[in-house]
């Protein structure tokens, strides 16, 4: 049993599933939006189970097979780093708050609406200066979209501009905001927090 659960072949299979899932999520996000990718892959119980099994596999193989030498510290540190990343992801998923922020051009908000329909008031405002949508040449299909926001934090005396777009996340005061969707009239944005 331990050869199956903690074996190298199992590691390769689980890693392959994770890689295929992440690649699939990228295509899903491009075709159907960020919320779809999160719903189908990243927040799915099956993906969570695969990551859990992979973590157990790595921990078990470290201690049961002793496939490394403590004299070569880089190998156990690599395994330990992966385990710490997975533990951190677990705590973020189950103790962190996630929601959405909706803003129209020329307006500001400090409200995050969570999945349980609760509102969280941010200690700062997000002002949407401009929303931009680019399309593929000769097509109506969106190629990218982004939000130009201003962070207005009276409590800290800070005001600054920020450009939010795919893989360019606004990180401020323990919150992360990334581009999720937009209004059909291209005058409003949805950010995930």
N, C-alpha and C positions, 0 to 999 in steps of 0.2 A: 504493500500500500504506500509506504513512504517513497518508493521509487517512482510511483505514479504521481503523487502529490508534489513531491519536492524534486523530481528529476529534471534534468537539463532539457529533455524533449518537451516537457510540460511548460517550462519557461519559454521556449521558442514558440510554442503554440499560443500561449497567452499573450506574449509580446506581439505576435503576428495579428491576433485579433484586435489588440489595442491600436496598432498602426492602421489596419484596415478601417477600423471604426473612426479614427481621427481623419483619415483621408476622405471617407464617406461623409463625415460631418462637414468638411470643407465644401464638398460639392453640394450638399443639402443646403448649406448656408448661402451659397451662391445662387442656387435655384429658387429656394423658398424662404430665405431669411434666417436671421440668427435665432429667433425663437424656435423655429422648426428644428434647427440643428441641436439646440439645447434639449428640446423635448424628445427627439428621436434618439439621440446618442448620449450627450453629456449628463443629462438628468435621469436617464433611463436606469431602472433597477438592474437590467442585465449588464450594463457597462460598469456599474458600481460593483456587481458581483465579480466580473472579470478582474477589475483592479484589486479587489480584496483578495481573490485567489492568487494573483500575481505577487502581492505583498507577502502572503503566507508562504508561497513558493520560495521567494527569495530569502526570507528569514529562516525557513526550515532548511534550505540547502546550505545556508551559511553555517548553521550549527550542527546539523546532522551529518553532512558529508565532509565538513571541514575542507572544502575545496580551495582554501586559501591558507596562506601562512600569515600569522600575526606579524612576522618579521617584514613582510611586504605589506605595509599598512594601506597602500592605495586601493587594494582590492576590497578589504572589508569597509573602508571608508566610502567607496563607491556604492556598495550595497546598503550601508547605513544611510547614506544620503538619499537614496531612492525610498527607503522605508520612511524617513523623516518627511519627505515630500508627500508621500501618501497619507501619513498621519495628519499633516497640516491640511491637506485637501479635505480629509474627512471632517476635521473640526470646522473648517471654513464652511463646508456644505451644510453641516447640521447646527452650527451656532451662529454663523454669519447671517446678515439680513440681505435679502435680494428683492429688488423691485424695479419699477419703471418710472421714468420721469418724462412727462410730456410738456413740450414748450412750443409756442408759436413764435414766429419771427417778431421781434420788437417787444416781446413779453419776457417776464422772468417768473421763476418759481423756486420754492424751497421745499417742495413736497415730493416724497417718494411714495408711490403706491405699491404695497407689497402684494404677494400672491394671495394672502388671506384678506384682501380688501381693507387692510389697515393703512393709515397714512402715517408716515414718519416725517417729522419736520427737520430739515437740515439746518445746521447752524450758519448757513450761508445761502446766498441766492445764485441761481444760474440764469443768466440773461442770454437769450438766443439772438445774436446779431444777424446771422445769415445762415441759411441752409442751402447747400449746393448738391445738385444731382447731375451726374455726367452719364451720358448714354453712349453705347457703342456706335461708331460711325454707320450711318445709313439704317439705324434701327431705333426702336423705341425702348429696347431693353436696357435697364440701368447697368452701367459698368462700375460705378462707385457713387457713394453719397457721403456727405460729411456735414458737420455742424461747427460753426464758428461761435463760440460762447464766451461770455465774460463771467468770471467768478467774482462775486461781490461779497466780501466777508467783513462786515462792519465790526464784529467782535474782535477780529485780529487786525483790523485796519489794512486789509489786503484787497486789492483789485487787480486782476490780470486777465488777459485774453488767452484762449486756448482753442486749438483746432482739433476736434475729435473726428476720427475716421477709422476705418478698419485697421486693427492692430496698433492704433495710436490712442491709448486710453488716458483719460484725465484721472489722475490720482491725487486726491486732496482730502486731508483730515480723516483718513481711515476709510474713505469712500473711493470707489472706482467706477467711472462712467464710461460706457462704450456705446458706439452707434449701433442701433438695433433696427429701426424702421423709420418711416416718414409718412406724412400726410400725402394724399393723392394730389392735392393742389401744390405740393412742394413748398409749402410755407410753414410747416411744422415738423418737429422731430420727436422721435421716441428714443430715449437713452435707457440702457439697462444699468442699474446701480447695484 
